[in-house]
Amino acid sequence: MSCCESMSDTVQSLSEVRAVVISYRPDLATLLALVRALRDQIGFTYIIDNGSDAHDLALLRQNMDCERVELVELGRNTGVATAQNRGIAKAVAAGAQFVLLFDQDSLPESDMVSRLLACVVRQRSIGVKVAAVGPHYTDERQDNPPPFIRVRNGRLLRHRCDSSSDIVEVDYLVSSGCLIPVEALKAVGPMREELFIDYIDIEWGLRATDAGWRCFGCCGARMMHRLGDEPIRRFGQEFPARSPLRHYYMMRNAVWLYIHSSLRLDWKLADGLRFPLRFGFYALFATPRSTHLRMMLRGIWHGLRGRLGPYPD
């Protein structure tokens, strides 16, 4: 069965899917474009807001279709994982069979959800326990769509899509656009909230694969997604740029996972070998340089000490 064929009885309807969109001081036009795109593909969307200001929230309420969208205001920045878990809990309580996670700056193509569901059906038909499936996304600010990632024998293997019918087995997926069966969420457990932001999707994907579930990239499912801030251009390439605070979380959570988690050793080796390169690149080229360097070093120190949660202001 190809990804373009009709779905079997395993997935009865797109109404079995509920989306969870995490927002934080969003660009309203971008977020509403995402909500409209989802309205044409699935039954219901939850916007879990992580502490946007009153003006943004008022505009958002005015522009929502309240029959198809629920805005959940958390009142403060609780972190991505906590917001995801809040939305997942609401979707499960409402009877959803699949949860579709989104960041606020993504835009799926019109058939993305149906193609993801078809990929689930195809894998289930051969007896695979599907943890998650994700689309092939493109960041219009970069030249090449990022590849799907798999780790084998301590090496990161990058898989690019040769055909829209390809389904690529991976170890983890970018959370935005990720379709997760509720049965997998119940078996693997929730997102790890103490990570707050960064490495959350990687940790959950690796935890799922360690438990015998499998993740897949679906090449025929497509999405636009902005990864990070305006890219840093060096050596003829574009590299994702982030704020100093995001670099704190990135370094902290990576170090914590290397030392304190029970994730697979081959992933720790593969990611750990790239860690000095990431640190060195952003220490040299991210601006303001001294602020990024200070925050990354603080993140490493907190990761070594096992200090997680929100940044200690």
VEXDREN-2710 file (C-alpha; in Angstrom, 1 decimal):
% VEXDREN-2710
k/r/px/py/pz
1/MET/0.0/0.0/0.0
2/SER/1.5/3.4/-1.0
3/CYS/1.2/6.6/1.0
4/CYS/-1.3/7.9/-1.6
5/GLU/-3.7/5.0/-1.4
6/SER/-6.8/5.2/0.8
7/MET/-6.5/4.5/4.5
8/SER/-7.7/1.2/5.9
9/ASP/-10.0/0.7/8.9
10/THR/-7.0/1.2/11.2
11/VAL/-7.6/5.0/10.8
12/GLN/-11.3/5.7/10.5
13/SER/-11.2/9.5/9.9
14/LEU/-9.1/12.6/10.1
15/SER/-11.4/13.5/13.0
16/GLU/-9.4/11.0/15.1
17/VAL/-6.5/13.5/15.0
18/ARG/-6.3/16.5/17.3
19/ALA/-3.5/19.0/16.9
20/VAL/-1.6/20.7/19.8
21/VAL/0.1/24.0/18.8
22/ILE/2.5/25.6/21.2
23/SER/2.5/29.4/21.1
24/TYR/4.7/32.0/22.8
25/ARG/4.5/35.6/21.7
26/PRO/3.5/34.5/18.2
27/ASP/3.4/36.3/14.9
28/LEU/-0.3/36.4/14.6
29/ALA/-0.5/36.1/10.8
30/THR/1.8/33.0/10.8
31/LEU/-0.1/31.3/13.7
32/LEU/-3.5/31.9/12.1
33/ALA/-2.3/30.5/8.8
34/LEU/-1.3/27.4/10.6
35/VAL/-4.7/27.1/12.3
36/ARG/-6.5/27.6/9.0
37/ALA/-4.4/24.9/7.3
38/LEU/-5.1/22.5/10.2
39/ARG/-8.9/23.3/10.1
40/ASP/-9.1/21.8/6.6
41/GLN/-7.3/18.6/7.6
42/ILE/-8.3/17.6/11.1
43/GLY/-11.2/17.8/13.5
44/PHE/-9.9/20.0/16.3
45/THR/-6.9/22.1/17.4
46/TYR/-5.6/23.2/20.8
47/ILE/-3.5/26.3/21.1
48/ILE/-1.5/26.0/24.3
49/ASP/-0.1/29.5/25.0
50/ASN/3.0/29.8/27.1
51/GLY/2.6/33.3/28.5
52/SER/2.0/35.6/25.6
53/ASP/1.0/39.2/26.5
54/ALA/-2.7/40.3/26.8
55/HIS/-2.7/42.1/23.5
56/ASP/-1.6/39.1/21.5
57/LEU/-4.1/36.8/23.3
58/ALA/-6.9/39.2/22.7
59/LEU/-6.2/39.3/18.9
60/LEU/-5.9/35.6/18.9
61/ARG/-9.3/35.1/20.5
62/GLN/-10.9/37.5/18.0
63/ASN/-9.6/35.5/15.1
64/MET/-10.3/31.9/16.2
65/ASP/-13.0/29.6/15.1
66/CYS/-14.2/28.6/18.6
67/GLU/-16.0/25.5/17.4
68/ARG/-12.8/24.0/16.0
69/VAL/-10.1/25.6/18.2
70/GLU/-9.6/25.9/21.9
71/LEU/-7.1/28.4/23.4
72/VAL/-5.5/27.3/26.6
73/GLU/-3.8/30.1/28.4
74/LEU/-1.1/28.9/30.8
75/GLY/-0.3/32.4/32.0
76/ARG/3.5/32.0/32.0
77/ASN/6.2/30.3/30.1
78/THR/6.0/26.7/31.5
79/GLY/8.3/25.3/28.8
80/VAL/7.6/23.4/25.6
81/ALA/7.3/19.9/27.1
82/THR/4.8/21.0/29.8
83/ALA/2.7/22.8/27.2
84/GLN/2.8/19.7/25.0
85/ASN/1.8/17.4/27.8
86/ARG/-1.1/19.7/28.7
87/GLY/-2.4/19.7/25.1
88/ILE/-1.8/15.9/24.8
89/ALA/-3.8/15.3/27.9
90/LYS/-6.8/17.3/26.6
91/ALA/-6.6/15.5/23.2
92/VAL/-6.6/12.1/24.9
93/ALA/-9.5/13.0/27.2
94/ALA/-11.5/14.1/24.1
95/GLY/-11.0/10.6/22.6
96/ALA/-8.3/11.4/20.0
97/GLN/-6.4/8.4/18.6
98/PHE/-3.6/10.6/17.3
99/VAL/-1.9/13.8/18.5
100/LEU/-0.3/16.1/16.0
101/LEU/2.3/18.4/17.6
102/PHE/3.2/21.8/16.1
103/ASP/5.3/24.8/16.7
104/GLN/3.7/28.2/16.0
105/ASP/5.9/28.9/12.9
106/SER/5.1/25.8/10.8
107/LEU/2.8/25.4/7.8
108/PRO/1.7/22.0/6.5
109/GLU/0.8/21.3/2.9
110/SER/-2.8/20.5/2.3
111/ASP/-2.5/16.7/2.3
112/MET/0.2/16.4/5.0
113/VAL/-2.0/14.8/7.7
114/SER/-3.6/12.3/5.4
115/ARG/-0.2/11.3/4.1
116/LEU/1.2/10.9/7.6
117/LEU/-1.8/8.7/8.6
118/ALA/-1.3/6.6/5.5
119/CYS/2.3/6.0/6.5
120/VAL/1.1/4.8/9.9
121/VAL/-1.3/2.4/8.3
122/ARG/1.4/1.1/5.9
123/GLN/3.7/0.3/8.8
124/ARG/1.0/-1.1/11.0
125/SER/0.0/-3.5/8.2
126/ILE/3.4/-5.2/8.5
127/GLY/3.2/-5.5/12.3
128/VAL/5.3/-2.4/13.2
129/LYS/4.6/-0.6/16.5
130/VAL/4.6/3.0/15.3
131/ALA/5.8/5.6/17.9
132/ALA/5.6/8.6/15.6
133/VAL/5.7/9.7/11.9
134/GLY/6.9/13.1/10.7
135/PRO/7.0/15.1/7.5
136/HIS/9.8/16.2/5.3
137/TYR/10.1/19.9/6.1
138/THR/11.7/22.8/4.3
139/ASP/13.0/26.0/5.8
140/GLU/12.8/28.6/3.0
141/ARG/15.8/30.5/4.4
142/GLN/18.1/27.5/3.8
143/ASP/19.2/25.9/0.6
144/ASN/18.6/22.2/1.4
145/PRO/15.8/20.5/3.3
146/PRO/17.2/18.9/6.5
147/PRO/17.6/15.2/6.3
148/PHE/16.1/12.5/8.5
149/ILE/18.5/11.3/11.2
150/ARG/19.4/7.8/12.3
151/VAL/22.2/6.7/14.6
152/ARG/24.1/3.4/14.0
153/ASN/27.3/2.3/15.6
154/GLY/28.0/5.8/16.9
155/ARG/27.6/7.5/13.6
156/LEU/24.9/9.9/12.5
157/LEU/23.4/8.8/9.2
158/ARG/21.5/11.4/7.2
159/HIS/18.7/10.2/4.9
160/ARG/17.4/12.4/2.2
161/CYS/14.2/11.7/0.3
162/ASP/14.8/10.2/-3.1
163/SER/11.0/9.7/-3.7
164/SER/7.8/10.9/-2.3
165/SER/6.8/7.3/-1.6
166/ASP/9.9/6.7/0.7
167/ILE/9.3/6.0/4.4
168/VAL/12.6/6.4/6.3
169/GLU/13.1/4.8/9.7
170/VAL/14.7/7.3/12.1
171/ASP/15.6/7.5/15.8
172/TYR/13.7/10.7/16.4
173/LEU/11.7/13.4/14.7
174/VAL/11.5/17.2/15.0
175/SER/8.4/17.7/17.2
176/SER/6.6/20.2/14.8
177/GLY/4.5/18.2/12.4
178/CYS/5.0/15.0/14.4
179/LEU/2.0/12.6/14.4
180/ILE/1.9/10.4/17.5
181/PRO/-0.5/7.5/18.1
182/VAL/-2.1/7.8/21.5
183/GLU/-1.2/4.1/22.2
184/ALA/2.4/5.0/21.8
185/LEU/2.1/8.0/24.2
186/LYS/0.5/5.8/26.8
187/ALA/3.3/3.1/26.4
188/VAL/6.3/5.5/26.2
189/GLY/5.1/8.2/28.6
190/PRO/4.9/12.0/28.4
191/MET/7.5/14.5/27.2
192/ARG/10.2/15.2/29.8
193/GLU/9.1/18.5/31.3
194/GLU/12.3/19.3/33.2
195/LEU/14.2/19.7/29.9
196/PHE/12.0/22.8/29.4
197/ILE/13.0/23.3/25.8
198/ASP/15.5/21.7/23.4
199/TYR/16.3/18.0/23.1
200/ILE/12.7/17.1/24.2
201/ASP/11.8/15.5/20.9
202/ILE/15.1/13.7/20.7
203/GLU/14.8/12.3/24.2
204/TRP/11.2/11.1/23.6
205/GLY/12.1/9.5/20.3
206/LEU/15.0/7.7/21.7
207/ARG/13.0/6.6/24.7
208/ALA/10.4/5.2/22.4
209/THR/12.8/3.3/20.2
210/ASP/14.5/1.9/23.3
211/ALA/11.1/0.5/24.3
212/GLY/10.6/-1.3/21.0
213/TRP/8.6/1.4/19.2
214/ARG/9.7/2.8/15.8
215/CYS/9.7/6.3/14.3
216/PHE/9.5/7.1/10.6
217/GLY/10.0/10.1/8.3
218/CYS/7.4/10.2/5.5
219/CYS/8.8/11.8/2.4
220/GLY/5.5/12.4/0.8
221/ALA/4.2/14.5/3.7
222/ARG/5.6/18.1/3.4
223/MET/5.7/21.1/5.6
224/MET/7.3/24.5/5.8
225/HIS/9.1/25.1/9.1
226/ARG/11.4/27.8/10.4
227/LEU/14.1/26.3/12.5
228/GLY/15.7/28.9/14.8
229/ASP/16.2/32.6/14.1
230/GLU/17.8/34.1/10.9
231/PRO/20.5/31.6/9.9
232/ILE/24.2/32.3/10.3
233/ARG/25.9/32.1/6.9
234/ARG/29.4/30.8/6.9
235/PHE/31.5/28.6/4.6
236/GLY/28.9/28.8/1.9
237/GLN/26.2/27.3/4.1
238/GLU/23.4/28.4/6.4
239/PHE/23.4/27.3/10.1
240/PRO/20.4/27.6/12.5
241/ALA/20.8/30.6/14.8
242/ARG/19.4/30.9/18.3
243/SER/19.2/33.3/21.2
244/PRO/21.8/33.0/24.0
245/LEU/19.1/31.6/26.2
246/ARG/18.3/28.8/23.7
247/HIS/22.0/28.1/23.5
248/TYR/22.0/27.7/27.3
249/TYR/19.2/25.1/27.1
250/MET/20.8/23.3/24.2
251/MET/24.2/22.9/25.9
252/ARG/22.7/22.1/29.3
253/ASN/20.2/19.5/28.1
254/ALA/22.8/17.8/25.8
255/VAL/25.3/17.4/28.6
256/TRP/22.6/16.2/31.0
257/LEU/21.4/13.6/28.6
258/TYR/25.0/12.4/28.0
259/ILE/25.8/12.0/31.7
260/HIS/22.5/11.5/33.6
261/SER/20.2/9.7/31.2
262/SER/19.9/6.0/30.3
263/LEU/19.6/6.7/26.6
264/ARG/21.6/4.6/24.1
265/LEU/25.3/4.9/24.2
266/ASP/25.7/5.0/20.5
267/TRP/23.5/8.1/20.3
268/LYS/25.5/9.7/23.2
269/LEU/28.7/9.1/21.3
270/ALA/27.4/10.3/18.0
271/ASP/25.9/13.5/19.4
272/GLY/28.7/14.0/21.8
273/LEU/31.3/14.0/19.1
274/ARG/29.5/16.9/17.4
275/PHE/29.1/18.8/20.7
276/PRO/32.5/20.6/20.6
277/LEU/31.9/21.6/17.0
278/ARG/28.5/23.2/17.8
279/PHE/30.0/24.9/20.8
280/GLY/33.0/26.2/18.9
281/PHE/30.9/27.4/15.9
282/TYR/28.4/29.4/18.0
283/ALA/31.2/30.7/20.3
284/LEU/32.9/32.2/17.2
285/PHE/30.0/33.3/15.0
286/ALA/26.9/34.0/17.1
287/THR/26.5/37.6/18.2
288/PRO/26.9/39.1/20.7
289/ARG/29.8/36.6/21.1
290/SER/30.5/37.1/24.8
291/THR/26.8/36.6/25.8
292/HIS/26.5/33.4/23.8
293/LEU/29.7/32.1/25.2
294/ARG/28.7/32.9/28.8
295/MET/25.3/31.3/28.4
296/MET/26.7/28.2/26.8
297/LEU/29.3/27.7/29.5
298/ARG/26.6/28.2/32.2
299/GLY/24.5/25.6/30.4
300/ILE/27.3/23.1/30.4
301/TRP/27.9/23.7/34.1
302/HIS/24.3/23.2/35.0
303/GLY/24.1/20.1/32.8
304/LEU/27.1/18.6/34.7
305/ARG/25.4/19.4/38.0
306/GLY/22.1/18.0/36.9
307/ARG/20.3/21.3/37.2
308/LEU/17.2/21.3/35.0
309/GLY/14.0/23.2/34.7
310/PRO/13.6/26.9/33.6
311/TYR/16.6/29.1/33.5
312/PRO/17.3/30.6/37.0
313/ASP/16.8/34.3/36.4
END
